[in-house]
Amino acid sequence: MTNLRKVAHGPFAASLSIDQANDFLVWSLAVKCTAQREQLRLRCLHDAGFTRPIEQLKSEEIVLWLAKVTPPGDVAIGEPDTFGIEHATQVLAAEETERLVRFLHIEDRMSYLAAHAGARLLLGNLVDQPASALRFKSSAHGKPILVAGPGDLDFSLSHARGAVAVAAARMPVGVDIEPLREIADMDSISEIALAAEERKVLRSAPAALRSRLFLRYWTLKEAVLKAAGLGFTIPPTTVIIDPGPSPAVLSVPDALGPAEEWRLIAPAV
């Protein structure tokens, strides 16, 4: 970590509104609950350092933090809703620091740092504990679980080069993000990720929208698998999604429970 601090100082991440995120990201949320989708409330957080108190989560509420991550020095000191490297590095556990310094590229280090420090600071605020004191364990399939936290509090994080997302809820929650980009070799990738009926929808979409639609499918599926805590032990082709303006889970394997208990949130394509 000392080497990182020598070359990187100051703010490196800036909170995004949902509209700002939609310009260059595809993001999706999944929760498992009995409430109807229209009863869910999404609260987007803008305090990058989580220095202000966060109102306690209600049972049908999801909090989401989206941020743009830049190379050190590209975010001006004093800009509102920014997150500093010094603050972020101070809250990581030793094993997180060890993982951080193993990344070869500074962009990957910064995204990992923002996501893991952001998750700690958000959760610490919610449970009124110092972020650096929080401890986590992994589920059988690797999902991080907060030790000694409220039994119904769940969280998820996602990071890619240039962006991070952290979500928390009082129900199983998953979040996933992908940078908006053109997908090369989409046909072969779709064979691995999409069911036959989903590939048909993708092929019928206008060519200019196909990459965004594929990323929408992918992030929706990964959000579901993260919320379930099973990851890719479940083949993504077996999670069948309606990616429309109000996305929905159409079918899932028995291990994920009833399809009608899954709720999806994503911006319109």
VEXGUSE-165020 format. One record per residue (C-alpha): residue in three letters; x negated, y, z negated. Coordinates in steps of 0.1 Angstrom, whole numbers, plus 5000, padded with zeros to 4 digits. Each point is the difference from the previous one (the first is absolute). Layout:
alaXYZ/...
This chain:
met500050005000/thr497150234994/asn499049985036/leu503650095011/arg500050314977/lys496750125014/val501550025036/ala503650074992/his501650274979/gly503250204997/pro503449925015/phe500449725024/ala503749925001/ala503050225005/ser503649914993/leu502449965029/ser503750075004/ile501949735018/asp500350235030/gln496250055001/ala499349634996/asn502349925029/asp497850195024/phe497149754997/leu501249714979/val502449715001/trp501249924964/ser502549774985/leu501449914966/ala501749684989/val501849934967/lys501949704987/cys503250104981/thr503849964999/ala500650375005/gln501250115034/arg497550195022/glu501950324998/gln499849994962/leu496250005000/arg498250334995/leu496550075014/arg498050264982/cys496950115019/leu497250134977/his497850305009/asp497750044970/ala496949825013/gly498349984966/phe503249914982/thr499250274974/arg503750104996/pro502449774981/ile502049775023/glu503649964991/gln500749654988/leu501249755026/lys503649925002/ser501149645008/glu500850085037/glu497150245007/ile496749965018/val497150254997/leu497750035029/trp496750185005/leu498650045035/ala496750175006/lys497650085028/val496449904992/thr497250195017/pro496249985000/pro498450184971/gly500050385005/asp502850015025/val502650114974/ala499450354988/ile499650054962/gly503050174986/glu502549865024/pro503349904983/asp500949644993/thr496549865006/phe498149734983/gly496350024990/ile497449735002/glu498750084965/his503449964985/ala500749685020/thr496749824991/gln500550064963/val503149784997/leu498849695019/ala499249684981/ala496549855004/glu501349735024/glu501650275022/thr496850205000/glu498149695011/arg502449945028/leu500050365011/val496250025005/arg500049685021/phe501950175028/leu497650085028/his501950305014/ile500750324981/glu503550025015/asp500949664985/arg498550104966/met502050324999/ser503349825009/tyr499449734974/leu499150264974/ala503150205006/ala502349705000/his498749844968/ala499450324980/gly503450135012/ala501749684988/arg498350034966/leu500950364996/leu503649965011/leu500649694977/gly498150164971/asn502450305003/leu503049785001/val499149794970/asp498350294981/gln496549834998/pro496650125012/ala499549895036/ser496549864992/ala501449784972/leu502549815021/arg499349645006/phe501349785028/lys500249635008/ser500849825032/ser502949785008/ala499449655014/his499950155034/gly498050314992/lys502650274993/pro498750244973/ile502250024969/leu499750264972/val499049844967/ala502150114970/gly502350225021/pro503849995001/gly501149665012/asp502150155029/leu497450255012/asp498549905034/phe497650185023/ser498349965034/leu497350175019/ser498750015035/his497050175016/ala498750045035/arg497350225014/gly501350354995/ala503049944979/val501449834968/ala503449924985/val500949914964/ala503549904989/ala501649914967/ala503549894990/arg501949814973/met500549715024/pro497749805023/val498550255025/gly497649995029/val498550285022/asp498049985031/ile498550265024/glu498349995033/pro498450285020/leu502150085031/arg498149875030/glu500349825033/ile499949624994/ala497849815024/asp500949655010/met503450044985/asp501549685016/ser497549774983/ile500250184966/ser503850005002/glu500049625004/ile498349984966/ala502050274982/leu503550005015/ala502849755004/ala501449935035/glu503050234995/glu497750284988/arg497749965030/lys503050045022/val501050334983/leu496450125004/arg499849925037/ser503350185006/ala498850324983/pro498650295021/ala496349955007/ala499150334982/leu501749874968/arg498749644999/ser496950064979/arg501950204974/leu502849735000/phe497549724995/leu498350194971/arg503550054985/tyr500749635002/trp496549924985/thr500350254971/leu503549894991/lys499049634999/glu496950074980/ala501950224975/val502549714995/leu497149754995/lys498250234976/ala503250064979/ala500649624999/gly496449954987/leu499449735026/gly498050185027/phe499249815031/thr500649664984/ile503350075017/pro499650015038/pro501250355012/thr501949845028/thr502449854974/val501050344987/ile502450145025/ile500750375001/asp502550245016/pro497750305005/gly502850245008/pro500750354985/ser501149824968/pro497649705000/ala501249684984/val498849654993/leu501949755021/ser498449674988/val497249894977/pro498749664988/asp501649864968/ala496950104980/leu501050375004/gly503549954987/pro503250125017/ala499550235030/glu502950224988/glu498050104969/trp497250175020/arg500250375007/leu497750185025/ile499150375003/ala498250145029/pro500250325021/ala501949985033/val498049915030/
